[in-house]
Amino acid sequence: MADQTNENGGMSTGFRSTSEGVSIHLDPGEVSILRSLAVQILGLIEPGATGDDPLERALGIGSPAAPSDPVLARLFPSAYGDDEEASAEFRRYTEATLRDAKRADATTLLETLAPGQLELTVEQGQAWLRAINDVRLALGVRLEVTEEVHEEIAEMPEDDPRYPAYVTYDWLTYLQDTLVRALW
């Protein structure tokens, strides 16, 4: 993927592989966007509901109910699409752990995020990859992104109120792509 022009007219070069992991140069605007989106994800994936049983709460056994929010349903999909009972049982025992992992990834992104040249270890890079993926999934659901997203952006006038969100989604896709390439 070619370099992308950032919102200040500069060229974002995406992630690069280093001997210790990956690196990227982010300007303050890019940092602000990533910080805002990661904080929103943290707000969405707060600990889920647990049962009334104290042992279930202590073990992190959650509610078997599928999320009603379409974003949460995308972030925590049903394991067995055609079997609601099996999906509920699977969700009950795994969702709390999945939420913890997603919170840890978003927290890693926030703790390592700063303007300028960032150097991330492989482990931090992998956490960033998962956090960026969660942000893209959430934004994609809210924007109702389809396979034609690139054509939609190309044809969308810049004064369209949706334009900034679609460009952000495209930029996140670019970051994710360059991060995958840099890690592997």
N, C-alpha and C positions, 0 to 999 in steps of 0.2 A: 504494500500500500504506500502510496506517495505521501510525502510530508503534507500536513494540513496547516492552513493559515489559522492562527488563533484569533480571538476576538480583538486583540490589539494590533492585528496586522502582521505579527511576527510568525515565524515558522515553528510549529511544534514538531519536534523530531521524534516524539514517542519514546518508548523504552529502548535501551541498548543493553546488551549483555556485557558484564564485567567479570573480572576474575573472581570476585566475591559474590556476585549475584546479578543485579540489574541496576541501571541508573536512568534518570530522566531529569530534564530541566523543566520546571513549572514556573510560570509567572504568577504574580499575586492573584490575578483574576481566575486563573485555572485552579489555584489552591482554594479560593473562596467557593467556587462551584463544587469542587470535590468535597470540601468540608460540609457545605450545606446539604448535599445529597446524602453523605454518610450519616449525618446527624438525623436526617429524616428517616433513613432506614433503621437506625437505632430506635427511633420512636415507634416505628411500625412493628418491630420484632421484639418488643419488650416481652418479658416472661409471659407465657401463655397461662391460661386458666388450669388450675389443678383441682383435683377432687377435694372433698371435705375430709377424707381420711388423712390423719396426720402422717401415717406411713407413706401413703402415696405422695404427699407433698414433699416429705423428706427424700424420697427416691426420685423425685422429678417426674412422676407419672402424671401425664397431662390429661386434658379433656379429649375424648375421642371425636368430638365434633369438628367437622371440616370448617375452616374459616369462611365467613360470609363475605369478607372483603376480597375482591378479585385479585388484588396484589398479593395478599397473604396466601390466597389459594394457589397463586403461581409460585411463590417462594416456598410453600410447603404443600406440594401437590399430593393428591391421593396416590398411595402406592399401588392400589389395585382398582383401576378405573371401573371395572365391571362388578366389583364385589365390595359393597359399602361396609359390610360387617368386618371383613378382613382389613379394609382400609382404616376403619375406625380403631381396630385393635392395634394395628401397626402405628398409627398416629399417636395413640395413647402412650406407647412405650418409647417412641423416638423423637417426637416433636420438641420436647424440652431440650434434648441434647442438640438437635439441629438449630434451635434458636440460640443456644449458648455459643455454638460454633460461629453462627452468622454475626452475633454481637462481638465475638472475639476478633473476627476478621475486620469488621468496620472499625473497631477500636484500634487495631493495629494500623489501619490506614490513617486514622486521625492522629495517632501518636507519632507517626513518622512523616506526616504531611507538613511541608514547609516550602516557601518560595525559594527558587534557585535550584541548584543541582542537588538531587537526592540520590543517595546510594542506599540500596536496599539489599539485604541478604536474600538468598533464595527463599527462605521461609517467609520473610516479610513480603517478597514479591508474590509468592503464592497466595498469601492472605489478601494482598491487594487485588489479585486476579479474581478471587472469590467475591470480594466486596464490590468490585466494579461490576461483576456479573449480576450480583443482587440488585445494584442500582439500575443497571440496564433493564433487567427483567421488570422491576417496579415501574420504571419510566415507560417502558414499552407497553405494559398493560394500560397505564393511564392514558397514553397517546393512541392506543389501539393500533400499534405498529403492525404492518403487514410486510410481506416479502418485497413489496414495491416501495419501501420507505425511501430508498435512494432516488427513485424517479420522482416521488412526491416532493422531496426536499428540493430537487433540481428545478421543479416547476413552481414551487411555492414562492410567492413574492415575499421579499424581506419585511414588508410591513404587515404580513399576516401575523396575528397574535400568537399563533402556534409555532412560528418560525424559530424563536430562540430555543424552545423545548426540543424541537426536532433536530436542530443543529447540535444541541447538547447531546442528544441520543447518538447522533452520528459520531461526535467526538469521542464519546465513551466507547463506541464500537472500535474506533481507531486505536484508542489506548489499550483496550483489551487485546486487539490483534497484535499490536507491537509487543505487549507484555508476554503473550503466549510465545511469540517468536523469540524473544530475548531469553525466556526461561528454558526453551527447548531448542 
